[in-house]
Amino acid sequence: MRYDIWLSLILGPCNHKLISILESFGGFKGAYELKDTLEFKSMLTKGELLKLEKVKTSDVERIADYCEKSGVYILNIEDDLYPENLLKTKIPPAVLYVTGDVKVLNSDVIVAGVGTRNSTQYGRDAVRLICEPLAKSGIVLVSGMAYGIDSEVHMASLRNDKKTIAVMGTGIDRTYPARHGQLRQRIEKTGAVISEYPPFFETSPYLFPVRNRLISGLAVATIIFEAEKRSGTMSTAGWALDDGREVFAVPGGIMSPKSEGTNILIKQGAHPALSALDILNVLGMEACESEFPANMPNSRIADLSKKERVIYDILSKGEADMDYISEKTGMLTGELLSVLGILEIENIVMSLPGNRYRLR
């Protein structure tokens, strides 16, 4: 019986009572053994009491069996490998579900990079300018694997053969967005994908802001690249500040809605992030290479496969949407997304809103 899974199902995500319950009942097993006592029930809300009646042993076993068969590591707050940085947050998760290398969660220096899904070219360029030297300097980058800035942060590590961590806002059995399946596989080869939500968990939009506390909680510092004034990205900055972590923000044009949030953060005291050195200096680290990534032609272009070359030739004439590329190449959606995903990771192609693509 996985008592940790059981308690996490009762309490749900982001529950501030977790630590007090574990301390009061001597851990997960103690809480389970005393679940029928007045003392335990008095600590639960009405909704949690309903879950106490509803959650069955078979529910726990179903999750545990899936994880065992699918190579999902179950890590609870009492485990030695539980991320030390998360232990220091105000609301740590009871359980983490991990695919990939669990040890990367305790890397020496982890920095979060986040921003809007509808990023601009300025924001994406800023990610490459700042995150690639950070990755080369030994920093593990963590983000949320979403469209836009998040995926750019992950790719800044992958392009340089470095580890990265993705924190999902869905159950560990789902990849969201689905188009990032290729990206997830690349991350899992050397890094990790994590979620506090078990397999078969019903996804809800409110889970993503809650998820953001894990992105900032894993990291010693968080960089906000682009953010509207009211956005999930700004909630990540809020979580980081609540946990006493460093917050950096990339300044932007005063007329740009995408930079309104970052400019406000700087006005409120966040560190301006103008280059990788700004982050490295605050963290007391030295850059192992040049501050700026070299703008050299991508040598990978000469080694494109036949299918990659066809897509490259199409996009060399200008941006295009998925339907147009599919029509011209004859590739079905699944195959096309796979090839485009590889080209994105290799920094040859970039995705745009509306399922459109262009060359970098």
Secondary structure, 3 states (H helix, E strand, C coil): CCHHHHHHHHHCCCCCCHHHHHHHHCCHHHHHHCCCCHHHHCCCCHHHHHHHHHCCHHHHHHHHHHHHHHCCEEEECCCCCCCHHHHCCCCCCCEEEEEECHHHHHCCCEEEEECCCCCCHHHHHHHHHHHHHHHHCCCEEEECCCCCHHHHHHHHHHCCCCCEEEECCCCCCCCCCHHHHHHHHHHHHHCEEEECCCCCCCCCCCHHHHHHHHHHHCCCEEEECCCCCCCHHHHHHHHHHHCCCEEEECCCCCCCHHHHHHHHHHHCCCEECCCHHHHHHHCCCCCCCCCCCCCCCCHHHHHCCHHHHHHHHHHCCCCEEHHHHHHHHCCCHHHHHHHHHHHHHCCCEEEECCCEEEEC
